[in-house]
């Protein structure tokens, strides 16, 4: 079965077509600047990347362009939409309603809409992609794979906030966690690498990118994770503040004459390593700045790494031990400096960094700890699109 995987944002749409039997990516690409002007990026397997500036007033038009590219006589990878057996959609927030992936129908769409106030930037955009595909591919089954679903196994002691219980009862205010598809995929792959059942392992997954989170996976289940009600909690990120004293919000609001929308704009889009450095949210720019003597760039990287280190230590305690630590996502897979700053301070776990391997590795699956380390540390590239395709096929079967 060929599965079309859709990851829809407010002005973008990422896509892949995956042959579920061979797990080969037949084509992939991106629609960006939807509603502004429009650009389609399309890369067929074994072919050249094609970039086209196209008018994309809506996501429906973007999906139509994707279909046109996939079925193009010269560079398309399928002859017609009949060769697409299912569409797997990334859905960000399922609240407490969804603990697993689900076939999308009207009831599911309604339920996702009901929890959209928990993810106002993500869920409405995700549903736009669903509706566009339903309209253009009415006979094709659709599956929703939720970022939050993997974390629904967290115990109450991990997900409850120290707020009046009535806020949980009335509004379901609690920790939900995100990047669940990635954490699930990487932890299962780590178990395969170690040759042990995932049910017997305690694994800490560090998904580090512009958005970043750490997850404690015990027995194949998420038992705690750093992101919370929204993706703002936890690690310092590209532009997000991560954990802060809530009273800091009141203090800044009064000093800067900001309302709640203004302070949330600061916390989500003007903070993180960008706010600390004053230079960029991109760690490549920060590393370059640090190398040139920019102390704020160096400080931003150090603060980020320290926060990751603290969460690793917390999750070792929460699980009463750890069998493996894994780095994944854009930063975790490719930034040897960040990995070194974190792993070099894990000596208390009997971990030693293999500097030669770590320094040489960018985006490859490899162990970066020494052979005599008591806890292995690996880099395992994530593949959320493949995970969504697998979930889609398994559910439909």
C-alpha positions in Angstrom: 0.0 0.0 0.0 1.2 3.5 -0.8 0.5 6.0 2.0 0.5 9.7 1.6 1.7 11.4 4.8 0.6 14.9 5.4 1.9 17.3 8.0 -0.1 20.5 7.7 0.8 23.9 9.3 -0.9 27.2 9.1 1.0 28.3 5.9 2.8 25.1 5.0 2.2 21.5 4.1 4.9 18.8 4.2 4.3 15.5 2.4 5.7 12.1 1.6 4.5 9.1 -0.3 5.8 5.9 1.3 5.5 2.3 0.0 4.4 0.6 3.2 5.8 -2.8 2.1 9.3 -1.7 1.3 9.1 1.5 3.4 10.7 3.3 0.5 10.0 7.0 0.1 8.7 7.3 -3.4 8.5 11.1 -3.3 8.6 14.0 -0.8 8.3 17.7 -0.7 6.8 20.8 0.8 4.2 23.5 0.0 5.1 26.7 1.7 3.8 30.3 1.8 0.2 29.1 1.4 -2.1 32.0 1.4 0.7 34.4 0.6 2.0 33.5 -2.8 3.0 29.8 -2.8 5.9 27.5 -3.6 5.9 23.8 -4.3 9.0 21.7 -3.6 8.8 18.2 -5.1 11.5 15.5 -5.1 10.8 12.1 -6.6 12.9 9.1 -5.5 16.1 9.1 -7.7 15.1 12.3 -9.3 16.0 16.0 -9.1 14.4 18.4 -6.7 11.8 20.6 -8.5 10.8 24.0 -7.1 7.8 25.8 -8.6 6.3 29.2 -7.6 2.5 28.6 -7.8 -0.5 30.5 -6.6 -1.7 28.8 -3.4 -4.5 30.8 -1.9 -5.7 27.8 0.2 -4.5 24.4 1.5 -6.9 22.7 -0.9 -5.0 24.2 -3.8 -1.7 23.1 -2.2 -3.0 19.5 -1.9 -4.1 19.7 -5.6 -0.6 20.8 -6.6 0.8 17.8 -4.7 -1.5 15.4 -6.4 -0.6 17.0 -9.8 3.1 16.5 -9.1 2.7 12.9 -7.9 0.7 12.0 -11.0 2.7 14.0 -13.5 3.5 11.9 -16.7 7.2 12.8 -16.7 8.3 12.9 -13.0 5.3 11.5 -11.1 5.6 8.4 -9.0 2.0 7.1 -9.4 -0.4 7.0 -12.3 -3.5 8.0 -10.5 -4.9 8.6 -7.0 -6.1 5.0 -7.0 -2.6 4.0 -6.1 -2.8 5.9 -2.8 -4.3 3.5 -0.3 -4.5 5.8 2.6 -3.6 9.2 3.9 -1.9 9.6 7.3 -2.2 13.0 9.0 -0.1 14.4 11.7 -2.5 15.8 14.3 -0.8 17.7 17.2 -3.2 17.7 20.1 -5.7 15.0 21.0 -6.2 16.0 24.6 -7.3 13.1 26.8 -9.7 11.9 24.1 -7.1 10.0 22.0 -4.5 7.6 23.4 -3.8 6.1 20.0 -4.0 6.8 16.3 -7.5 6.7 14.9 -9.4 6.5 11.6 -10.7 10.0 10.8 -14.5 10.5 10.6 -16.8 13.4 11.4 -16.8 12.5 15.1 -13.0 12.5 15.3 -12.9 15.9 13.5 -15.4 17.3 16.1 -13.4 15.9 19.0 -10.2 17.5 17.6 -12.0 20.8 17.2 -13.1 20.6 20.8 -9.6 20.4 22.1 -8.3 23.0 19.6 -8.1 25.7 22.4 -5.2 23.5 23.8 -3.3 23.9 20.6 -4.7 27.0 18.8 -1.8 27.3 16.4 -1.7 23.6 15.4 -5.0 21.8 15.5 -7.0 24.2 13.2 -4.1 24.0 10.6 -4.0 20.2 10.9 -7.7 20.0 10.3 -7.5 22.3 7.2 -5.2 19.6 5.7 -7.6 16.8 6.6 -10.6 18.6 5.0 -8.6 19.5 1.9 -7.7 15.8 1.4 -11.2 14.6 2.1 -12.5 16.9 -0.6 -10.0 16.0 -3.2 -9.7 12.3 -2.2 -13.2 11.4 -1.0 -12.9 7.6 -1.3 -9.5 7.3 0.5 -9.3 6.4 4.2 -7.7 9.0 6.4 -5.9 8.3 9.7 -4.9 10.8 12.4 -1.7 10.2 14.3 -1.5 12.4 17.4 1.7 14.0 18.8 0.1 13.7 22.3 -1.1 10.1 22.1 2.2 8.4 23.1 2.2 10.4 26.4 -1.3 9.3 27.5 0.5 6.5 29.5 2.0 9.0 31.9 0.9 8.5 35.5 -1.2 11.1 37.2 1.8 12.0 39.4 3.7 13.1 36.3 1.0 15.0 34.4 -0.9 16.9 37.1 0.0 20.5 37.9 -0.1 22.1 41.3 -3.2 24.0 40.5 -6.8 23.9 41.9 -8.1 20.5 40.9 -11.2 22.1 39.5 -9.2 23.4 36.5 -8.3 19.9 35.6 -12.0 18.8 36.0 -13.4 21.7 34.0 -10.7 22.4 31.5 -8.4 19.4 31.5 -5.4 21.6 32.4 -2.5 19.1 32.7 0.7 18.0 31.1 0.2 16.4 27.7 3.6 16.3 26.0 4.4 16.5 22.3 6.8 14.9 19.8 5.2 11.6 20.8 5.5 10.1 17.3 9.3 10.7 17.3 9.8 9.5 20.9 7.9 6.3 20.2 9.7 5.6 16.9 13.2 6.3 18.4 12.7 4.3 21.6 11.5 1.3 19.6 14.4 1.6 17.3 16.8 1.8 20.3 15.4 -1.5 21.6 16.0 -3.1 18.2 19.6 -1.9 18.2 20.2 -3.3 21.7 18.5 -6.5 20.8 16.1 -6.4 23.8 12.4 -6.1 24.1 11.4 -2.5 24.6 9.2 -3.7 27.5 12.4 -4.5 29.4 14.1 -1.2 28.9 14.4 2.3 30.4 15.3 4.8 27.7 15.7 8.6 27.7 15.0 10.2 24.3 16.3 13.7 23.7 14.4 15.1 20.7 16.5 18.3 20.1 15.6 20.8 17.4 14.0 24.2 17.1 11.3 22.6 19.2 12.9 20.3 21.8 11.7 17.8 24.4 13.1 15.0 26.5 11.0 11.8 27.3 11.4 9.1 29.8 10.3 5.8 28.2 9.9 2.9 30.6 8.8 -0.5 29.3 7.9 1.1 25.9 5.6 3.6 27.5 6.1 7.3 28.1 6.1 7.9 31.9 7.2 11.6 31.7 8.2 14.3 29.2 9.3 17.8 29.3 6.6 19.6 27.3 3.4 20.3 29.0 -0.1 21.6 28.3 1.5 23.3 25.3 4.9 22.9 23.6 6.1 26.0 25.7 7.0 24.1 28.8 10.3 22.3 29.4 13.6 22.9 27.6 14.7 26.3 26.4 14.2 26.1 22.6 14.8 28.1 19.4 12.4 30.9 20.3 10.4 29.4 23.3 11.4 30.2 26.9 10.8 26.7 28.4 10.3 26.6 32.1 10.1 29.9 33.9 8.8 31.3 37.2 5.2 32.2 36.3 5.5 35.4 38.3 8.1 36.6 35.8 5.2 37.0 33.4 3.4 39.4 35.7 6.7 41.3 36.4 7.5 41.7 32.7 3.9 42.6 31.8 3.9 45.5 34.3 7.4 46.7 33.3 6.7 46.5 29.5 3.0 47.4 29.6 2.0 44.1 27.9 -1.3 42.2 28.0 -1.5 38.4 28.1 -1.3 38.1 24.3 1.8 40.3 24.3 3.6 38.3 26.9 2.8 35.0 25.2 4.2 36.4 22.0 7.4 37.1 23.9 7.5 33.6 25.5 6.8 31.7 22.3 8.5 33.7 19.6 11.1 36.1 21.1 12.7 34.0 23.8 14.8 30.8 23.9 18.3 30.8 22.5 17.2 33.6 20.1 16.3 35.8 22.9 19.3 34.9 25.0 21.8 35.4 22.1 20.2 38.3 20.3 21.5 36.7 17.2 19.5 33.7 16.0 17.4 30.6 16.9 19.6 28.5 14.6 22.3 26.7 16.5 24.6 26.8 13.5 24.6 30.6 13.8 25.2 30.4 17.5 28.1 28.0 17.1 29.7 30.3 14.5 29.1 33.3 16.8 30.6 31.5 19.8 33.7 30.6 17.7 34.1 34.3 16.8 34.0 35.3 20.5 30.4 36.2 20.9 29.8 35.5 24.6 26.0 35.7 24.4 26.0 33.0 21.6 28.2 30.8 23.8 26.0 31.4 26.8 22.8 30.6 24.9 24.2 27.2 23.9 25.5 26.5 27.4 22.1 27.3 29.0 20.3 25.1 26.5 22.6 22.1 27.2 22.3 22.6 31.0 18.6 22.4 30.7 18.8 19.1 28.8 21.2 17.8 31.3 18.8 18.6 34.2 16.0 16.7 32.5 18.1 13.7 31.8 19.1 13.6 35.5 15.4 14.0 36.6 14.3 11.1 34.4 17.0 8.8 35.6 15.6 9.4 39.0 12.0 9.1 37.9 12.6 5.7 36.3 15.1 4.6 39.0 17.8 4.0 36.4 18.4 4.1 32.6 19.5 1.6 30.0 20.2 3.9 27.1 20.2 7.6 26.2 19.3 8.7 22.7 19.8 11.9 20.7 17.5 12.6 17.8 16.0 15.4 15.6 17.9 18.1 13.7 20.1 19.3 16.5 20.5 16.0 18.3 21.5 14.3 15.1 23.8 16.9 13.7 25.4 19.1 16.4 28.4 17.3 17.9 29.1 20.3 20.2 25.8 20.2 21.9 26.0 16.4 22.3 29.5 16.8 23.8 28.5 19.5 26.3 25.7 17.2 27.5 27.3 13.8 27.5 30.6 15.0 29.0 28.7 15.7 32.2 27.1 12.3 32.6 30.1 10.6 34.1 28.2 9.9 37.3 26.3 7.3 35.2 29.5 5.6 34.1 29.3 7.2 30.6 32.3 8.2 28.6 32.0 10.0 25.2 33.8 8.6 22.2 35.0 12.0 20.9 36.2 10.7 17.6 32.9 9.1 16.7 30.9 12.0 18.0 32.9 14.6 16.2 32.6 12.7 12.9 28.9 12.0 13.1 26.2 14.0 11.4 22.8 12.4 11.0 23.8 8.8 11.1 22.8 6.0 13.5 25.8 5.4 15.7 26.9 4.9 19.3 28.8 7.9 20.6 29.7 6.5 24.0 32.8 4.3 24.5 32.5 0.5 24.6 33.2 0.4 28.3 30.4 2.9 29.2 27.9 1.5 31.7 25.0 3.2 29.8 25.2 3.4 26.0 24.5 6.8 24.3 23.3 6.7 20.7 22.3 9.0 17.9 19.2 7.6 16.2 17.7 9.7 13.3 14.0 10.1 13.8 11.5 9.4 11.0 8.1 10.8 12.0 6.7 10.3 8.4 7.6 6.6 8.4 6.1 6.2 11.9 2.9 7.9 10.7 2.8 5.6 7.7 3.3 2.5 9.9 0.5 3.6 12.3 -1.8 4.2 9.3 -1.3 0.8 7.8 -1.5 -1.0 11.1 -4.7 0.7 12.0 -6.4 0.0 8.6 -5.3 -3.6 8.7 
